[in-house]
Amino acid sequence: MEYGNRYDISKKVSFIGLFLNVILSVIKVIVGFLFKSKALVADGFHSISDVASTAIVLFSIKISQQPPDEEHPYGHGKAESIGTKLLGIILIMTGFALAKSTVNNIISAKIDIPGQQVLWVAIISIVVKELLYQYTVRIGKKIESKALIADAHHHRSDAISSIAALIGAAGARMGYPILDPIAGLIVAIFIIKVGFEILLDAIDELMDAVPSQGKMQRIKKQVSDLENVIKVGDIKLRAYGPRLFVDLAVVVPDDLTVVEGHQVSVKVQDEIKKVHPSVKEVLVHIDPESVSEDK
């Protein structure tokens, strides 16, 4: 997929998410305050963090689609990882702030009975956020955007936090007022958990962790089946946003000429890129069989 088209698709998805999150966050915070639901207020601030995260995703994808230059020969794909990392940090900070506020309310015994309006707002939020998650994660996988997929999980976490708000408010109205602030605390803990998962995934990519063991094994099998390839030695994969860079060593017969060895190298590059469109560049190191056996 062309990176310009990829950004246009991401922008469309992000603006839809941005619009819905602004509306939901305003409604949830206002209704939560007016009708005394700590869980819904917490859920509303979670939606506000969604607005910030969507803006970060949109900006990071815009940067990542810029072509390579002298200072960034591998391109700007890592911008998506940085954006994803910031998203995780925002979630963690939001979760801790909400947890602190909720615990203070429980300790001070400032517990009110939420109004019925809280239930309807929570139900609407659950439906809207789950639909938004399904839409965003499907597009994110289609264009291979980790930042967009992370944003989708942020939408899912918001849907789950709305479920907690619904249970807490309903329980409080049934005679168990402590359930509303407890639900708010559960929401906060869940937000922190999701934030750490997203953050660790982004750190892995920034540290060039292997993006896909399965893809690496498929490439190794694919190259091993090519003519004049005796075996595939060391192979490494690095991810730069949606693009992959592959380094591998290929063992060939001793009697091949330099030209024939070069032809094997070109064939390996072409085959990998043909089968795996996300691969941007392939660096092939040719090893003669006798040298390989000595290693």
N, C-alpha and C positions, 0 to 999 in steps of 0.2 A: 504494500500500500504506500502511495506517495505521502511524504510527511506533511505536505500542505493539506491534503485531504484528511489526514489523520488528525491534524489540529482542528480543522473545521468541524469534524464529527465530535471531537472532545469538547469543543466550545459549545456546540448545541446541547450536548448532554449536561454540561456544567451549568449553563444558563437556566435550563429547566430545573435542575436541582437547587440552584441559587434562589430562583423565584419562589419555589414551593417552601424552601426552608425559611425564607424571610417571613412568609405568611404564617407558617406553623409556629415559629419561635415567638412571634409577637402575640399570637392568639394564646399559646400555652402559658407564657409568662403573665399576661394580663389576667386570664381566667384563673390561673393558679393563685395569684395574689388576691384577687377579688373574692374568690370562693374558697380560700384557705386550704390549699393543697401544696404541701412542701414537695411532694413527689412530682407534681405537675410543673412546679417552678423549676425543679432540678432538670426535668425533662426538657423544659423550654430553653434553659441555658445550654443543654446538650445540643439542641437544634441551632442555637446561635453559633456554637463552635462548628457546626456543619457548614454554616455560611462562610466562616473563615477558611475552613479546610477546602471547600470547593473553589474559592478564589485562589488558594495556593496551588491546587491541582491545575487549574486553568493556566496560571502563570508559568508553572514549571514545564508543562507540556509545550507551551509556546516557545520557551527557551530551548527545550530539547530537540525541536524540529529544525533548528538552525544548522546549516552545513558545517563540516569541519573547517578550521582555519589554522594559521601558523601556530597559534598558542594552544589550540585544542585539536590536534591531528586526529583524534578518535571521535570527534564530534562533541555534542553537548548533551548526550543522552543521560549522563549522570544527574542532570538537573531534576529529572523525575524522581530519582532516589532521594535527592535532597528535599524535594517537596514532600515526598512521602514521610521522610523523617520528621519534618516540621509538623506534619499532620499528626503523627504519633505523639509528639511532645505536647501539642495543643490538647489532645484528648486526655493525656495524663494530668496536665495542670488543671483542666476543667474538672476532672474526676476528683482530685484531691480537694479542690476548693468547695465542691458540692458536698463531699463527705464531711469536711470540717463544719460547714454550716448546718448540716443535718444532725450531726452528733451534738452540736451546741444546743439545738432545739430540743433534742431528746433529754439532755441533761437538765436543761432549764425548765422542762415540763411545759413548754409552749406548744401544746398540741391542740389543734382545732379540728372540727368535723367539716370535711370538704362538702361543697355544694354538688347537686346532681349534674350541673353543667360540666363539671370536671370529667365525669364519666364519658359524656358524649365527645368532648374534645380529645380525650385519650383514644377512644375508638377510631375517630377520624384520622388521628395521627398514625395509629398502627397500620391502617389500610393504605394511606398515602405513602408512608415510608417504606413499607414492604414492596409496593409496586415500584417505587423509585429505586430500591435496591435491585430488584429483578432486571429492570431496564438498564441501569448503570453497569452492573456486573456483566451483563450480556455484551454490551458495547465494549467494555474494557477488555474482555477476553478476545473479542473480534479484532481489535486494533492493537492488542498486546500491550496495554498500558497498565503498569503496576500501580501508578498513582490513581488512575480512574477506578481500578479494582479496590484499592484501599479506601477510596471515597465511598464506594458502594457498601463496603463493610461498615463504614461510619453510618450510612443510612440504616443498615440492618440493626446496628447497635441502638440507634435512636428508636426504631420500631420496638425492640425488646424493652428499652427503658420505658416506653409508653405503656407496654403491657404491665410492667411493674407498677407504674403510676395508676393504672386502671385497677389493679388488684388492691393496692394500698388504699385508694379512695373508696372503693366498694367496701372493703373490710372496715374502714373507719365509719362509714355510714351504717354498717350493720352492728355497730356497738363495740368495735375494737379500734379506737382512735390511734393507738400506737402503731398500727399497721401502715399508716400513711408515711410518717417519717422513716420507718424501717424500710419501706419500699424505696424512698428517696436515697437511703444509704446503699441499698442493693444496686440501684441505678448507677450511683457514683462508683462503686467497686467494679461494676461491669465495664464502665467507661474506661477506668484505669487499666483493666485487663486488656481490652481491645487496643488501647493506646500502646501498651508495651509490645504486643504482638506485631503491630504495624511498624513500630520503631525498630525492633530487632530484625525484621525482614529487610528494612531499608539499610540498616547497618551491614547486614550480610552482603548486599549488592555493592555497597560502597567499598567493602573490603575484598571485592572480587571473589566471593564464594561461588562455587559451581552452581549456575542457575538451574540446571536440570540434569540429573544423573541419567535419566532415561534417554534424553536427547543425545547425550554424549555417547552412550552405548550404541544408539542407532547409527550415529555418524561413523563410529568405529567399525561396525558391521558392514555398512554401506561401502566404505573405502576398502575394506579387506577383500571385497568381492571384485574389485577392479583388476584389469589385466596388468601384469608386471608388478603387482603389489603382493609381497610375500606376507607381510604383517604390518599392523599399525602399532607404533611404539607409544611414547608419551603423548597424551592429548589433553589440552586445556581449553575451557570455555570461559569467556568473560562477557558480562552483560553491560551494555551501555544504554539504559532505557529499554526500548523495544528491540534494539539491535544486538546481535551476538558477534563476537570475534573469536575465531577458532585458531589455535596453534596445535599442530600435530607433527609427529615424526613418522615417515613412511619408509619401510625397508624394501629395497628393490634388489634384483639380481646384480651380481658383481659385473657381468659383462655388458651392461647397458652403457651406451655412450652418454656424454654430458647432455646432448640434445634430447636423447630418448628419456633421460631422467627428468629433464625439464618438461617434456610432454606429459609424463606421468603426473608431475606436480600440477600442471594446468588442468588435466583431466580430474584430479582430485578436487581442485577448487571449483570447477564447473559443476561437478556432480553434487557436491555439498550444497552449493547455492541453489541449484535447481530443486532439490528435494526440501531444503529448509530456507524459505524466502526471508526469514528474519536474520539470516547470517549475512553480515555486511562485508566481512573480510576474512580470508583464510590464509594463514601463513604455513607453508609446507616445508619441512626439513627432510631432505632425501638422505637416507643412510644406506650404504652398500651392505649386502648381507653379511660379508665377512667381518666388517667393522662392527655391525650390530651384535654378532655372536660373541665378540670380545668384550662387550660391555657387561 
